[in-house]
Amino acid sequence: MSVPSDPSRRRFLSASVSAGSALFGIGAVRLAASPSGETEHFHYRLAPADGPYIDSQRGDRAFGFRGDRIFLSEDNSATWFRSAPFEEAENITFSVFLKNGNILFATRERLFLSTDDLATRREVVVQRGDGSDYRPHVPRDPEQPGWYFHPLDGVHTWDIDGREILVWGNYCNVLGGPVPVNIYYSTDGGETVKLAYSFGQNPKFQEKDASPEEFLGDPANGTICRHIHCVAYHPEERAFYACTGDIDRGFGKECHWLRGTYDIVADRWDWRVVVSVDSNSRYKSGGINFADGKIHWAADANGPKKLNERHDRGIFRCAPADLAHPERHEQLFDAEFEMANMIVEDGVMIASHCAPASDLKCGFAYSPDMGRSWTEYDLAEFGPRSPVRFHPKNGDGWFRVDLRKGWIERGEVLFLKPKG
């Protein structure tokens, strides 16, 4: 149900971008327009192919990388006046803008902070609860250090009592090598980053031939998972919720919802497991959002099911107190395919398909009215892509979305702007 852009115009735009790229990196350049189109409900466009990979945005600012440089835009990705050399730019897996202007970004296993618009940056070492350093493990293969900081979701900061708190978890153990699964946080604009929660040791995702004494993860925690799908904050409860994947591989269930509260005075977390299930469940979620006092989430249920049994998919909502009671959930959308991610902002709900599981190449479910009505769209011109890491609208009103090849390999960046 998409309106494709004109092919001749697309060829012209591609040529314009290529011509402009010769200047890129030696001075600011306004990149040419990118392939674009529209549906009944929204406009969409790809980020220019020859510009930086736009990894995150906030307000009018955007952070990107390309080759061996990192870039900062202050006009909604239109131009990139600020840049700096960074050898591992192509290994960046995460970035976030803090309210104070700081930029925190990560490669596969290292965190960096810039407090002066990329003029300088320093490495940030994660701290444990006791204040000691939490260092990445030494991988068997140096090219597979694991994705310590890569998130699947795109909303990571919230204001609590006038202070901004950054909280996120790593979606890992798919590409990049085995890695422990953690939730991280910062309350001082990224100056210090600490562990909020560490999952246990999952025997399935360890270095090859590792002994139990070498296993990654918290040996004192019996709750295991493969990776974290989403962390979100509910201001009315003053509580965080986190959901994980994946499937019971013989070592225990990996799909959980956790509820966590944070005592900012004591700098202490209290996490409790709300529900633990297998993968054919609505609790295997690709996106948690809070609106109107309720939890809203999209389910990417998959895995084994009984004969004539359906996968428990869709978009649901409920009161937080009813989360563990499926009979009290309201299904807003009965999805045929796994929903990979979701964002809710200004009454608009956008959820995305997991491409390998869908008969749509680049599928979205869109509601302009908080779930009362839905339309599914296939932006098939982009090929098989899974949209993830939805970032809130920028200063020009565009959502930013990763388009991943297949499921998780980096592809392109899509911008999407609701009509009206």
ABEGO torsion letter per residue (X at the ends): XBBBBBAAAAAAAAAAAAAAAAABGAEBBBBBBBBBBBBAABBBBBBBAABBBBABBBEABBBBBBEABBBBBAAGGABBABBBBBAAAAABABBBBBAAGBBBBBBAABBBBBAAGGABBBBBBBBBAAGBBBBBBBBABAABAEBAABBABABABBBBGGBBBBBBBBBBGABGEBBBBBBBBBAAGGABBBBABBBBBBAABBBBGBBAAABBEBAABABBBABBABBBBBAAAGBBBBBBOBBBAGAEBABBBBBBBBBAAAGBBBBBBABBBBABBAABBAEBBBBGGBBBBBBABBEBBBBGBBBBBEBBBBBAAAAABAAABBBABBBABBBABBBBBGGBBBBBBBAAABABABBBBBBAAGGABBBBBBBAAAEBBBBBGBBBBBAAGBBBBBBBBEAABBBBBBBBBBBX
